[in-house]
Structures are given as structure tokens and as C-alpha cells.
Amino acid sequence: MHRDTKRREALLYHAKPTPGKIQVLPTKKYATQRDLSLAYSPGVAEPCLEISKDVNNVYKYTAKGNLVAVISNGTAVLGLGDIGAEASKPVMEGKGLLFKIFADIDVFDIEVGTKDIEEFIATVKNIAPTFGGINLEDIKAPESFEIERRLVEELNIPVMHDDQHGTAIISSAALLNALDLAEKDIDKVKVVVSGAGSAALACANLYVLLGVRVENILMFDKDGMLTTCREDLSNLQMKYAKSCEPKSLQEAIRGADVFLGLSVGNVLTPEMLLTMSDNPIVFAMANPVPEIDYDLAIKTREDIIMATGRSDHPNQVNNVLGFPYIFRGALDVRATKINEEMKMAAVRALAELAKTPVPEQVNIAYGETKLNFGRDYIIPKPFDPRLIAVVAPAVAKAAMESGVAQVEIQDWQKYEHDLLDRLGSDNKMIRMLMNRAKTNPKRVIFAEADHLDVLKAAQIVYEEKIGQPILLGNSEIIQELKEEIGFDADVVIIDPKTKEESERRKRYAEVFWKTRQRRGITLLEAEKWMRERNYFALMMVNEGEADALVTGYSRSYPSVVKPVMELIEKQQGVTRIATTNMMLTSRGPMFLSDTAINPNPSAEDLAKIALMTAKTVRMFGIEPVIAMVSFSNYGSSNNESSKKIREAVAYLHKYYPDLIVDGEVQADFALNPELLQSKFPFSKIGNKKVNVLIFPNLDAANITYKMMKELNKSDSIGPIMLGLDKPVHIFQLGASVEEMVSMASVAVVDAQEKERRSKKN
């Protein structure tokens, strides 16, 4: 992608449709005058008076307990340096977004317009009553050390500078597990650190708390080894200064057990790596270019245990594994600070989590058969849904045991369940879906690539390495549009109507005619149909010249389904195809079937739709909990619609007893497990979180998903085709670029699954 195009895309993302990345939404009703009188005057006086009597009531009556300030003065922003308070705001908003989607913590970002330490500290102290915690961000060293130290001492809410401690906590967990695999004692290892900034010092300090001896740590900055004879070192750096003659990095690395890199790219050479001890541990965390390239390091030393800051290699040291859950645990017990005990608890929780069996959902997201603790898996993956329920409780317990908690959690099991319930409100499923697609990209046909939005979707699929686009349409228009959007990659472009494709059209027509000659199709008609892009594209998939197809952007759904039904076979055992829509809701992903194909399915059809949907849900690493919904509950009506659902459920209970499914049940009962359990305690889905709804007819399913999409602004992926032998998926008419990228990702994952099953058979 041209830099100008990427720049334009980034600017548009931040500017449209609403400037910025976060907003404030009311949490209380405000529709009536009564609501407003309670929200403001005169009703608001009552909680104010209660707080004035006891300041701790602020947690009871306001949002303080779940509100964190992300505060910066813009002096050390990402790789941009000192760019100023206003220019740092997009980064702080981004940090707020991460807090919300990973731990359901609300954030106000605060950009402070001063570089003076005392002014900055005074500002933060003066606004601290608003917040339950303070996340300091992108403040340059050494000022950041003093600012954090003072605020921790002088405030009674959690304060943490994530740039320092986030990396330290995650890399410390990685270090514990790496030493375990290398069978090395922590108090005997020799550690060489490249970098002496805030993150490097925080890592070294935490390593010492874990048991590494200070005298065994040699630290380097851009001017060389830290020694006592240097006059340019801070007090914090002097802790690691040595009284010996300075060594070069090349000399220091000889015989070292651990290399920690938080400096610049390519400072660790293969020759230097070869001089390290057996089973060397290398954390090369400079971004985007690590201190030594991962592939080069692995090629140089087979016994290496390596981590980087990059997501495209194993063992990514990613701060998102830590800060959301550390603050979550601290807020939930109203900790007065984040102390060393809480950080160590996070370290050990992360280390232990990497040793436990990985959920199938995580294996699927990363395209692994089975992730196991070992050299390529020493720290958990960011998509692991267990993180919030493991790290946050560990931090909360440490706060309680170390005496900094102001409230105590009594029921830990309930607390963990509550934490997991917080995870339903984000779009992790889309990230996991795309991440899985990237593990084994497939050739995806975009049948309407001469439409600008379709081409934009294909460009994203290519640049994000989700798949390899094949662009169908008018080649001149496609080339013009490619130039317009800066899509300069050399991808396959095919115009089915051109003379260049005549031989392929003829070959496809012969194959098509042979399959349809007894159904009224002549060879001449078959040749005519092959000039039509969807027929041509479907034949490409059938003939193995492409792996998947996405189409339907510019045409009605029925007109696109027709050639699919004619050319693509059903999967073995499938008698009727169907569709499901994955809705990304506040309670997590919900699958709705059948949203596009069958107007009035029979009881047998409904049972088969439920089974096909369950199979697709498992493809996403989710165990299906299925409600067959109706206007009636468990026999309360003898209407034909209700009766066929009961028959379908009876069939599934008899022949698929392990499938969690029940009905007929009204939608509100299906989605409210407590209500369902209280009224119908015999239900197989009682006290369970339903994630699949099977509707009695197409009207109900289609109307429901479109209403959810528009009224609740729920993201929708689909309709996803069920029961086809090939990965073919159809966009809704006028789908957005984001929806098309998601559907292309589904098509790639579908192709991966079908390939895996064919190899197994």
C-alpha cells in the first residue's frame, strides 16, 4: 500500500463518521421528566448528601469505581517522541478503547499541557477524585519515574505507568516459563539488557524481585555499558552500573543465559547469539524491527527460547495481556495502589495460565492443532478469553492480602463468572476470525471487483494477509479503481467476457453442460452462462482454480443464490442448504438461522438447520447452546408453527442427545436464563447462555437479524452459507467494506475447514 493511501485510511478512520474513538453513553433511563429529575435536579441532591456524609459512597452512587484516567503530556508517544499533549490524544483514546474491549473499564483520556513535573503532578492530584485509577502513558524518562513515584505515594487510588510496568510484567511471566523450559535457576542466570530506559529498568527491577541477582545483570544504553564511572546515569540506572571496566555488548553476551532487548533493531548478531549459553533465552522486543530477526535467530540456534513484541511470531510480549486485567482487579477491590505484590501476582498468574490446556477457541484463532506449553508458547495469547478471569482475581487477591484493598470479594466463583460476562461487548470474534484466516490464506474470488467498495475490501484482504484476492470484472475499470485507492499489488484480474478467457469459458461450459444436460440446458446456453461472472467464478471454485468465492454486493440475494444452487453440490448427507448470521451483540456472538434461504422449513428441515448451524458455531470454537424460538412456550399453543418446532426438538433430543438444544420457547425466555429456569426448570437450556436461535420461518429470522443490526447497531457477519460442498458466500445487497472483509475471512476459514476434513477423509 502506498504510504499516502495508508495515511488517508488512518485519517478517515479517526475522522469519520464521528471524530475520535470513544464516546460517553448514559447508563440510566432519561426518557421522561421523572427520569431527568432523578438524574439531575432535584433528585441528584440525595446521592450528593450521602457522599458528603461518607466519601466512600462515591463508589456506590457514581461511575468512579469503573473509571480510569489515561493521562499523558505527549513527551514520549509511541515511536513519535515529544509531539505535544494534543497530538497524543489519538493514542490515549486508543488506550481507552483497549481498556473497554478487554476489561470493560471506562476511560476518560486526559492530555496535560505541561512538561514541568510539579505542575503535572499537581494537575493529576487535583482531578484524581473523579477516577478509580490512573494510567500514566507516554511520559518520557526520567521524569516518568518521579511522576509515578510521587503519585503512588500521594494518592489513594491505583496509579501505574504502563510503559514501564506492562512490559515488565509480561516479560517476567515469559522469563519464569522460559527458565523452567531451559532448566535454569533464576538466581544463577546471567542477564544482558540492551536498553536502559523506563521499560528496561522496570523489567530488570521485576526480574530482581523474581530472584535474578543484581550483580548478574549487565545493562547497556546507546553509549555503552552502564558503569559507575559514567556521570550521565540517573539514580535508577546506577543500581545496575558496574565498577568493572566497560565491556562491549559482544563481550558481555558471551556465556549469557538471557538477552533482554528494549532498544533498537539488529544489535544482536547471529555471531553474538552463538556465544550465548545452552538454551539461550532471547527477548528481542524492539518494534517494529527486533534486536535480532526471529527467523534468523531460530535458524542460528535450534535451542533458543525467543519472544518478541511482534504478533506475527510466537511469544508476543504484548502489554494488553496485563494492564486491562491489573486495573480490573485493582478497581474491583478499590485498591489504594498497585503494589509490587499485585504485579507479582499478575506475573505468576500469566505464567501459570500458559501451562494449562488451551481452549479450542484459542487454538482455532491461531490456526493451531493444539497449543501446548513449550518453546513456542511461554505466555498466553491475547485472544485467550480466560485472561480476565485468571489475572484480575489474582491481582484482587494480592491487593487484599497485602492490605491495600478497601473492599473484599467473598464469592470468587461468582466474581469470575461476572468477569467473563463482561467480555460480550466487543468484537473479539472478528479479530479471532481474521487471525485464523491469516494462518493459512486462500485464493478468494471477488466477483464484483469493478465496484469501488468491493475492491477496497479485496485490498484489505490482501494487505492484512487474510487471503489472496482474485478480481473479477471489467479489467480497465478495476485498474483505474486500483490506481485511485493505491492498490498497487500484482493480483490476478479476470474479465470473463474477454477473448483471452474464451478457452476457459469453453472448458467450463463443457463441464457445466454435462452436469445439466438432462435438466434443459444446452451447450450453447452453458457457453452463454459462462460469460456471466457468478457462473464463471463458481466454475473456478469447482475446478480448483480458486479456493473460495464471495459475491452479491450489487445483485439481489435470490439472483445470486440461483447459480450457486445449480453449480455447487451439497455436502454429503445434506438435503437442504440454509444460512446463519453471526450477530456481535453485547452478550457475545449470537447465531440466527435460517436468515436467507428457506421460507417455511418443515420440522425435519429445522432439525437439519440446527445441526448445520451447530457445526458452523463449533468452527468458530464456540460450543452451541440452541434455542428453537417461537411465539409459544413448551406446548402452550397447538399452532402448526409451534408443533413443527416441537417435532424438530423431539428429533434432536432422540438422535443427538449431547446437543444442547430446546424449545419451542419464546425469545425473551431463551435469552433470560434465570427467567427460563424459574418457569421451566426442565429445560435443557435453563441456566445456560443461549448463543443460537433457530426460527420457525424465513420472515422471523430475516426481520430479526436486520432489526438487531439497525436498532442495536450490532455488527453482522453473514448470511453464512450452510451445507455447501464448496466455500461460497453471498454478501447482502450493498454490504459495507467491513462486512465484506468479514465475509471473506469466513470464506477463507470455511476453505481451511473443508480442506482439513478432506485430508482427514
Steps between C-alpha positions, in 0.01 A plus 500: 500500500621850419586698811257772384220245478576357843519851639164592346343182634629566852378860492156400372473232769555762771286769336191317371214457571569665838838651592697295752470142630304526826178657624294532818167320520236528773451195723162607641157565350443857386179486297260672737496815710505274805820334376665838447392626842668196655811534281545869578311752710344437748568124529876526458523678836435177690813308390702822539394520865580132557848547355557809713423287809734219389736555208509125428139527383640655182565142387137408572330787321739599217709343223829566683556132581520398134663814362871531419683809379756443223731798550791627292689817417601364160876500566571138394222388267540156342789536256419867440676658797408839647206604281297692756188446706241552225684274255506221759120495530435237227736262681333561836158443346636177355616390843152576629354279230726210609395542864137475394515205264731283712378577854183711468666796673381849409765763425532875479820594320675805649772686310693735727672799340816518711846343517559627851497211748340696783229648278421158354479335844282782634263469204458127543450531876236767452292289260556167678168509694323436167672167439535150641850466350771685306682352199804715416599470137775615263688727742873518439761374743639592745205730579259207479673325794462796732144573387389144564685472833343818633148420382513148643606647837261794504176354356275231646399346165697264271764674286716321242722613214425221254798571273724388785308235687291344223800370308670403826205290617447315172869435437545383860231237448678396181832487687366268770370254242808528278726420796277205583540363146875572496536337844694796638498646850387862508758599761786373284415632154701773334282769337610754237264794444517712185322821593495702822175695469189478713381165364844335524549621858151385601567157350835470679342609831227238472751232396692578820182458705453163333849392606752619240809636676582867433866416452401259220333774292711695250315795348580702188368822352594677178826617659608156614503302822371662819801545731558695820751726329234646270358835605193499275302233685188555710471361853279221371754404234784506755344194665624296202830681443809284547834607642694287250650614171224551243442212262356506152162337443681234301726422797218510755274263310759220507367228731184698585182307574251781428498788254239769560464748215311827536715712275540502121489247220778263399744566786523127578683319219489126425869481597421649841204267546723199437717597798209488749453204733295190422126561463546877469200715589461798266234766547547728197226757554599800290217589261448475211852358445617276787859486625537183293261371235291211629553270201874572500526428873309170470720399208814591695415314822262203508500508880393865528193607701391828346239771547443824308260791503351392168170320445627304198738288709447269797523641854393859443569717806185708473399744774134426435558173686548704815373854552124445437483213748733657757280810517188280494613311810618819672172683435284210614650507851546879501875463544681812619798418280649242264785363708777252429295212642223569248746517211662175609157337526433602138839358397437163662139481377612557140782247534269234642229564241746417220548156656131408505310339209404758240129542407411385150386854422861619541644213295257586221582871515870431450458216252665248730406137541576534868702767679710347775743644751841495336762712322242648263242561773637645824241774551124502430356635179320838507179335373486255792158561661625368835734793560246723673382219731856397592708819521240736652416267794870438566560877517192552719610227742850647522351842575291350779789299646742795486256731678430753222144382422211702642232237424523123499369250249321214677375278219791448262311265270225759449765768447665295225162441331427873517836574342435262211161662443677833444664364186187490284503863393791513257591369158757239601329249271586702189863532611519127574336419167748711303792372703405144420460580130854641497646169617426341161382758243296371205423621148175698525304619196338843529243470221412872487844657530413781258294656782706732718395363840553139391849589380572677831397181683729294275784744569459455877484122461827513305684747724391331823610163353152355555491354150621531143236695303401410146324801347218437252344772287584759238880507511531863385266621773677286759840640400370857522345438841816328622701806408247728667523319836872422483454125465821433308540129582539259210182296545308288249239692298257309277231632270285196408363669186832563325654307213791399727261291707324329209680167544427491871135594437470215250658253745272611782194485273577138408519400865185693591305362206585140589356549847186681378432354153209293629353804675426706191839668450660494155872538434432838335314619808782374722751700295278806535478459878879482529522862389310589817745563784328297774474188283861546391618554859310197629662284234842631605429375852361168376804443280746579780628818335391700804431398859199715586254752358329808644237680294162674515591864569311641201225243445199370688555195717265266304669582168841409646378186679359353176836424330640380833222241525562393140879462516603422859426159648369456851718343765460128550183429698356850447159520330434873535735796525439785741667810643592641838592853608752556775391808693762661725291610796560635850453146636747349254460344153149380412427275201156540333371242247365478232524864392497478118401173331202296629164685520311240702721207606342175621576340837762283332651804328516690831683212666753488218542880505572475873762230440670694220501817710652311794775372272577855385494638855759238600710613203539827692607314815169554680284228653145552369208552739193497278153641559229411245292817534130558450209717622415218747671322789522121531161395368299812588369508140400234246563730206672326209807721541538401867431132430774472238753651740401247768542220245844630402609522865369148570702369204818673620453380860458142377778476244744768626467481880833679559390809310386778736171597337142564612170661406255611396577806710431870477802718424495689831502175697777360279720804564428526873634181665375594848147559372507177299627297794239641736204423270625193314761326721493190278645689201834375366606862442399626844778688680703495177598788276321443169713591198291352216142586406319280244190672362183331371508682165698737282283802584581479871873436456563762232298773671664430836859516380443816299324671791785402734750635253331837458341568839775362724785579256609137535768399251386215279704238318293321243286352377752215527411214264440163667515160333695576181790284388706804399582828682254737329351790694262776396504862614182683582416756231708814563711346780758728662873458442541367856221243449659382177841459666337299779319279247822447307660390827213256554554367148872444570429323831230293329752399232751407770239282675394326180863436409566355845198270480591380150851410616357316799267301274 
